[in-house]
Amino acid sequence: MVNKVILLGNVGRDPEVRYLDNGVVVTKFPLATSETYTNKSGDKVTNTEWHNVVLWRKLAEVAEKWVKKGTPLYIEGKIRSRSYDDKDGNKRYITEIVADNMQMLGRRSEDPGSQSGDQGFGQNGDSDSNSINKGDSTADTFGVDSGPQQDDDLPF
């Protein structure tokens, strides 16, 4: 059996970060994916789906530092459905994407360390590595690389 999700979309709001009692970090945010097509009338139609993304530990720390509303992301993970009781005691159901891998796409012009608005993202200054895996022990040293990101850097 396989439970694998790949999403390419934009963050809908700034991530919500929580530190659990045991020191574990969890980050949640909505991610929008869109599909555009032309209908029979020749009009362009865009359908947007919203996904609840959850990141744990090092991935959550990276998202807390770098991810903001509007950030384009590539997310790999698995679908998880769960239920909980809301504040009124009603049972609620939610489907989430628990991310195993996150890749930042686009450019970050508001980074105080960047010299120009076309700096790409990278890990440890390595322009060939701009993704973070949940088990990556170097995720906390994630930084900005020295060159612009090229279209052929995209994961597809």
DAZIBEL-V669152 format. One record per residue. N is the residue number from 1. RES is the residue in three letters. OMEGA is omega in radians with two decimals (NA if undefined). Layout:
# DAZIBEL-V669152
n: {N,N}
res: {RES,RES}
omega: {OMEGA,OMEGA}
This chain:
# DAZIBEL-V669152
n: {1,2,3,4,5,6,7,8,9,10,11,12,13,14,15,16,17,18,19,20,21,22,23,24,25,26,27,28,29,30,31,32,33,34,35,36,37,38,39,40,41,42,43,44,45,46,47,48,49,50,51,52,53,54,55,56,57,58,59,60,61,62,63,64,65,66,67,68,69,70,71,72,73,74,75,76,77,78,79,80,81,82,83,84,85,86,87,88,89,90,91,92,93,94,95,96,97,98,99,100,101,102,103,104,105,106,107,108,109,110,111,112,113,114,115,116,117,118,119,120,121,122,123,124,125,126,127,128,129,130,131,132,133,134,135,136,137,138,139,140,141,142,143,144,145,146,147,148,149,150,151,152,153,154,155,156}
res: {MET,VAL,ASN,LYS,VAL,ILE,LEU,LEU,GLY,ASN,VAL,GLY,ARG,ASP,PRO,GLU,VAL,ARG,TYR,LEU,ASP,ASN,GLY,VAL,VAL,VAL,THR,LYS,PHE,PRO,LEU,ALA,THR,SER,GLU,THR,TYR,THR,ASN,LYS,SER,GLY,ASP,LYS,VAL,THR,ASN,THR,GLU,TRP,HIS,ASN,VAL,VAL,LEU,TRP,ARG,LYS,LEU,ALA,GLU,VAL,ALA,GLU,LYS,TRP,VAL,LYS,LYS,GLY,THR,PRO,LEU,TYR,ILE,GLU,GLY,LYS,ILE,ARG,SER,ARG,SER,TYR,ASP,ASP,LYS,ASP,GLY,ASN,LYS,ARG,TYR,ILE,THR,GLU,ILE,VAL,ALA,ASP,ASN,MET,GLN,MET,LEU,GLY,ARG,ARG,SER,GLU,ASP,PRO,GLY,SER,GLN,SER,GLY,ASP,GLN,GLY,PHE,GLY,GLN,ASN,GLY,ASP,SER,ASP,SER,ASN,SER,ILE,ASN,LYS,GLY,ASP,SER,THR,ALA,ASP,THR,PHE,GLY,VAL,ASP,SER,GLY,PRO,GLN,GLN,ASP,ASP,ASP,LEU,PRO,PHE}
omega: {-3.13,3.04,-3.05,3.12,3.02,-3.13,3.04,-3.07,-3.12,3.14,-3.06,3.07,3.13,-3.11,3.03,-3.07,3.08,3.02,-3.14,-3.09,-3.12,3.09,3.13,-3.14,3.04,-3.14,3.12,3.04,3.04,3.08,-3.13,2.98,-3.09,3.08,3.14,3.09,3.09,-3.14,-3.09,3.14,-3.11,3.12,3.05,3.14,3.11,3.05,3.14,3.06,3.10,-3.10,3.08,-3.10,3.11,3.09,-3.13,3.00,-3.04,3.09,3.12,3.12,3.11,-3.14,3.13,-3.08,-2.93,-3.01,3.10,3.07,3.11,-3.14,3.05,-3.09,2.91,-3.10,2.95,3.12,3.14,3.12,3.07,3.06,3.13,3.09,3.09,3.09,3.14,-3.06,3.10,3.13,3.12,3.10,3.12,3.11,-3.13,3.04,-3.08,3.00,3.09,-3.00,3.01,-3.05,3.11,3.07,3.13,-3.13,3.11,-3.06,-3.14,-3.06,-3.08,3.12,-3.08,-3.12,-3.08,-3.13,-3.13,-3.08,-3.07,3.08,3.07,3.10,3.08,3.12,3.13,3.11,-3.11,-3.05,3.12,-3.08,3.12,3.05,3.14,3.06,-3.07,-3.14,-3.07,-3.10,-3.14,-3.08,-3.11,3.09,-3.13,-3.11,-3.11,-3.13,-2.99,-3.09,-3.14,3.09,-3.14,3.11,-3.12,3.04,-3.12,-3.01,-3.13,NA}
